[in-house]
Amino acid sequence: MNTLSFIWLIASREIRERFRSKAFRISTAVVLVLIVGAILILPMLGDDGPSRYEIGLVGTEQETLADQLVQTARETGVELTTKVFPDQESGKQAVDEGEIDAVLTDGPLLTVKRNNDEQLPLIVNVAIYQEKLFGIFADLDPVQQEKLALLATESTASLEEIEQDAESVLVIASSSSVILFLVIQMYGGAVLYGVVEEKTTRAAEVLLATLKPWYLLGGKILGIGLLGLGQLIFFLAVGLGTSLISNQVELPDVFWTTLPWIIPWFLLGFLFYAASFATAGSLTSRPEDAQNTAVPVSFALMGAYLFSIFVVGPNPDSMWSRTLSLLPPIAPMTVPSRIAHGGITPLEIAIAFAFMLVGIYAMTRLAGRVYATMLLRTGRPVKLREALATEKTTLAKQ
Amino acid sequence: MLQVTNLKKKYGDISALDGVSFQATPGRILGLLGPNGSGKTTTMRSIFGLIALDAGKVHWQDHAVTSQDRLNFGYMPEQRGLYPKMKIHDQLVYFGRLHGLNTSTARKAADQQLNDLGLGARGQDPVETLSHGNQQRVQFAVALLHQPGLLVLDEPFSGLDPIGTETLGKLLRQQLDHNCTIIFSSHQLDLVQHFCDDIVLVHKGKVRVSGPLHEIRTSATRRRLDLTFDTPASLTPTSGEEHPAHHTQIPWLPPDAEVEVLAYEPRNISLRIPHDLDITSLIQAASQVGHIASIAYQPPTLSEIFLDTVREDVNEQHSEPHSVDHTTKQQTAKIARNLTEKTPAPLTSNTADKFSSEPS
């Protein structure tokens, strides 16, 4: 057997045993339910008022608004019908009796059935203003009419786009940070406890009697990483599939430009943090101490996440965002976020990538050193400095 | 053949290994014996490169041990190491694969081992559901699944009942069929001595006695004599004391002989006597004071040989007469307790077989 076969053997055990574990199955099922539920149910929960109105009109002026009201309502996705009433009393009575939703009388005054309905007054207001604008518009000469029509179309379209894009960008940028934080935290934690488990159960000694430490560490990180990657892709695919099939959520362009970057940045972030968690796990042999020795790593990960949400999110182009977002502990969460915001250059991505590779190399060297010398050490947790001062075993030198 | 030469290792001021050398031969079982903290585990770990030696060499088949060689070694560490939640059969296959077996060979070997150990029906259970003794058996199976050329077992008998001890000893013997070199360590010298072909007695990081067990025992200058009398009265010494301080108080013993009284009870007496003392005359003299019901005359046990060695060391270390006696007694008593932990006598192999399938 060659080196890769050994590493793959260890990695495949990690995948198989974790995949079989109840914890994995339950957590996967819970996340799946949350994803599918969020996509299917959330849009239904948004209460924007009824999608169908019947409105009474009293008086000639109001009757001429009928077409405009129907048109404005249709533009906001609402179906509206009108009914003419001979006088104010009969109109208001119809409202009281629930026959119609509102009545528009001279003034113009709108009497509504439900006080908390903001949508219907808005539709009526917009329709009245539009009708007045069209009156002014009709008085202009044809050339001015054409210019004005063109300007109105352009400005309306771009305003809508900007509003929609700004909202989507923020959602996608935050979501990418949240997803990467959660997955790296979850699978980095698996590496931490995996290392501690082998120390606690003393399986490490049996393994090290046969294998070089870095085979063991490499296989463990590879296995857990692949499982994490598989789960991430699975969740993204289920989320995407549910959205497309249910047609509940319209996916903006920024989603498609950010999505492909999630996978490589998960891999980079996972490798960096997995090596860091492995170092922390090597310093202790008791699961109850693992949280404590991993505090610096967890803090770095949490800090990166908070930086991404609270600094890069609101101000993606600030000096702090532009510089710090490229550094290894932070980059896995900030670079995809900045890609979503659109303000990052390919050169910056390349620099962040290069820094990340250097960071991974340094952390892997550190993890390999500490792991190899500390794997047989049991008892109280050891400080990193003490671990580095410990001389290497024969195996660690290989 | 495994050759260990001049191993040295210090932890701070404490010398864990101080020039340990020995060799283990194929087809024989070597017992690395000594009290707790004598350097047995450190020696075994050094074979697998698990500790950084200050000096010394470990050679296998006349070359320094390589990582390739270690694939052909089997190791059972003192602290057992298994994945608690992994299925027993999967675990055996996994460790077999790590030693270079292909999947189908590893599976067959795992089936075979589980059946041999009486755990055939438990293959699909997680290791953590097994009893301590059965987990120990699985650990043992992990060490020999791939039919290693060198099998190293650190305290394999620790925590086992007499049945388990005999079963494990028998399995060790079976490994010799394919010319395996076996080393095991134990601090229970007398309990395991009959499993050894060769022994290395270590104390404070130094080899005190080594060689074939039979030769070591027969070349000892002392013998143990146990006599049982029919009539208690005939044993009463001249002074009337319950336990005579000196053998000269026992009338039928030659006063000039170097005899140590180990036990003195109304019917039984145990003595350590020089190997060249005329045993026939002694028994004749003893039979004058009472009718002898049974006689046992044999070379010293391993723990006796060991204690003699340790006692000499301690005596050499202390020059002041008073402190010598006190310290010597304290230290040897402590070591003696450690070496001769009360363990029931081994059962016959038939009985062991009968009970080998221990319920969990």
Interface residues (C-beta under 8 A of the other chain):
Chain A: M1 F6 L9 I10 R13 E17 S21 E197 E198 T201 R202 A203 A204 E205 V206 L207 L208 A209 T210 L211 K212 L376 T378 E391 K392 T393 T394 L395 Q398
Chain B: R45 F48 G49 L50 I51 A52 L53 S67 R70 L71 F73 Y75 M76 P77 Q79 R80 G81 L82 Y83 P84 K85 M86 Y94 F95 R97 L98 H99 G100 V142
